[in-house]
Amino acid sequence: MTQVVCDCAVTLDGFMAGHNQSLEQPFGDIDRDALTAWMFRTPEERSAEDGMRTGIGAYIMGRNMFSPDRGEWDLDWRGWWGEDPPYHAPVFVLTHYAREPLPMEGGTTFHFVTDGIESALAQAREAAGDRDIAIAGGATTINEFLAAGLLDELRIHRVPAVTGGGVRLFEGVGPLTLEAVSTRQAELVTHTIYRVLHD
Amino acid sequence: MTQVVCDCAVTLDGFMAGHNQSLEQPFGDIDRDALTAWMFRTPEERSAEDGMRTGIGAYIMGRNMFSPDRGEWDLDWRGWWGEDPPYHAPVFVLTHYAREPLPMEGGTTFHFVTDGIESALAQAREAAGDRDIAIAGGATTINEFLAAGLLDELRIHRVPAVTGGGVRLFEGVGPLTLEAVSTRQAELVTHTIYRVLHD
């Protein structure tokens, strides 16, 4: 059965990004290296088993993760990732502003969804078929899915830094019970896979 | 060399206790079982390697961890733990109110320190000799030691529950870099040992 999964890099004090995110600093005023250095290590540091999930049929992301701007679209903006984004699948972007689908190279097409997370999830399910759906971020979007009980698996990549401020994973997410399925300590990060227990 | 260490049970969203701590609910309005159930498992779940640190020469704790009351001492209050507390070593209690040392059974003596964490640490060092010193809690006291750069090793016992509110580990602790030394996944908890990197 299709699972809704999410990979997130989180500081020891629970932040996924700093304050003041912008074009110049997409992660905001956080120590970005502390948060992401592990992603650029050797393949064994980011194997399919312990690193990012592979075989995803569709992605969902927040507007903030796709674009540094708010409001009406600047149609010249085609995402942070160049002409061949690393998704290679449909990506459903949550936004208040309609926009035509944006096909990129390598199989990635950005679709813009203006009627909320349940609609985005329905469209992602349709696109993904039997494969899993990943919530790509950012923290606000992940928290919305968690609060709505729509996430099945959370893969936390915990970096050993305390940054002191920013956007928190789990902010505003009510009581929730998970189960830790497995943990692996890599050189720069602790990978733990959690299953969200639905009542 | 003597290390200053700390074991703490923390929820997935970073809380060590709920709000409204009292005599009736020393952990406040948090799901206490979620936080502490792992402590009452079989010995292999709480081995010396992965569970609580052993061989401690002295402990330091906050007033709040010793007593549910504030202000002047009720001298009938002898701690939460009965006549034979589980410390079996000197315990230095941070407080604004002086009180005579309180010897208990089994080697535990509570000493009351009114002149701050550095004084408590100096007294604990004197008492511990070559052995390590443990910060017993609660979160506020641990955060004070972290912020002052006085903690060497943090052993986080992470339970897979999101509780949504309470007293946070790392609250008000500025930027800090740690190193994850090892991690082990037990049935109910993920044990990770961190070394605090001092500049």
Interface residues (C-beta under 8 A of the other chain):
Chain A: L12 D13 G14 D31 A34 L146 I156 R158 P160 A161 V162 T163 G164 R168 L169 F170 V173 G174 P175 L176 T177 L178 E179 A180 S182 T183 R184 Q185 V189 T190 T192 Y194
Chain B: L12 D13 G14 D31 A34 L146 I156 R158 P160 A161 V162 T163 G164 R168 L169 F170 V173 G174 P175 L176 T177 L178 E179 A180 S182 T183 R184 Q185 V189 T190 T192 Y194
